[in-house]
Amino acid sequence: MAVTICPPGVWTLIPDTGGDMLLEARGTGFYVATGTQPATPAEGYAQAAMTSRVIPAGIAVWVQPAQPIKYVRAYSNLG
């Protein structure tokens, strides 16, 4: 399993690792987008706090925390 820490204020690319990936929003929400790096958080999907999202294998995502003092952990290779 790989864990990626996504710092506040920047987009972090989480590459496809060949397995499903779980993104958890613990304590704060985050923005997630596919494709090229977004210019603003508004271009991503807003994931609410205290929820999770499974990204299927084969998809790379960009992630950014919704609050400047938090971070996001992405757990990959769950499938």
C-alpha positions as CSV (number, residue, x, y, z in Angstrom):
1,M,0.0,0.0,0.0
2,A,1.2,3.5,-0.8
3,V,0.3,6.6,1.2
4,T,0.5,10.0,-0.4
5,I,0.3,13.2,1.8
6,C,-1.2,16.1,0.0
7,P,-0.1,19.4,1.5
8,P,-2.4,22.5,1.6
9,G,-2.4,25.2,-1.1
10,V,-1.0,23.1,-3.9
11,W,-2.3,20.4,-6.2
12,T,-0.7,17.0,-5.6
13,L,-0.7,14.4,-8.5
14,I,-1.5,10.9,-7.4
15,P,-0.6,8.7,-10.3
16,D,-2.4,5.5,-11.2
17,T,-0.8,2.7,-9.1
18,G,-2.6,-0.2,-10.9
19,G,-5.2,-0.7,-8.1
20,D,-8.2,1.1,-6.7
21,M,-7.4,4.1,-4.5
22,L,-9.3,5.3,-1.4
23,L,-9.3,9.1,-0.8
24,E,-10.5,9.9,2.7
25,A,-11.5,13.4,3.9
26,R,-10.9,13.2,7.7
27,G,-11.6,16.5,9.4
28,T,-11.6,18.6,6.3
29,G,-12.8,18.3,2.7
30,F,-10.7,18.4,-0.4
31,Y,-10.9,19.0,-4.1
32,V,-10.1,16.2,-6.6
33,A,-9.8,16.4,-10.3
34,T,-8.7,14.1,-13.2
35,G,-6.8,15.0,-16.4
36,T,-4.5,18.0,-16.4
37,Q,-3.6,20.0,-13.3
38,P,-6.4,22.4,-12.5
39,A,-5.8,26.1,-12.2
40,T,-8.1,26.6,-9.3
41,P,-10.0,24.4,-6.8
42,A,-13.2,25.4,-8.4
43,E,-12.2,23.2,-11.4
44,G,-12.2,20.1,-9.2
45,Y,-14.9,18.0,-7.5
46,A,-15.5,19.1,-3.9
47,Q,-15.3,16.1,-1.5
48,A,-17.0,16.8,1.8
49,A,-15.4,16.3,5.2
50,M,-15.8,12.9,6.9
51,T,-16.4,11.1,3.6
52,S,-14.4,8.9,1.3
53,R,-14.2,8.3,-2.4
54,V,-12.9,5.3,-4.4
55,I,-10.9,6.1,-7.5
56,P,-10.9,3.1,-9.9
57,A,-7.6,1.6,-11.2
58,G,-6.4,3.3,-14.3
59,I,-7.2,6.9,-13.2
60,A,-4.6,9.5,-11.9
61,V,-6.0,12.3,-9.8
62,W,-5.0,15.7,-8.6
63,V,-5.9,16.5,-5.0
64,Q,-5.8,19.7,-2.9
65,P,-7.1,20.1,0.7
66,A,-10.0,22.5,1.1
67,Q,-8.4,24.2,4.2
68,P,-4.9,25.6,4.4
69,I,-3.9,23.9,7.7
70,K,-4.9,20.3,6.8
71,Y,-3.7,17.6,4.5
72,V,-5.2,14.7,2.6
73,R,-3.9,11.1,2.7
74,A,-4.5,8.9,-0.3
75,Y,-4.3,5.1,0.2
76,S,-3.8,3.2,-3.0
77,N,-3.7,-0.5,-4.1
78,L,-6.7,-1.5,-2.1
79,G,-8.2,-3.7,-4.8
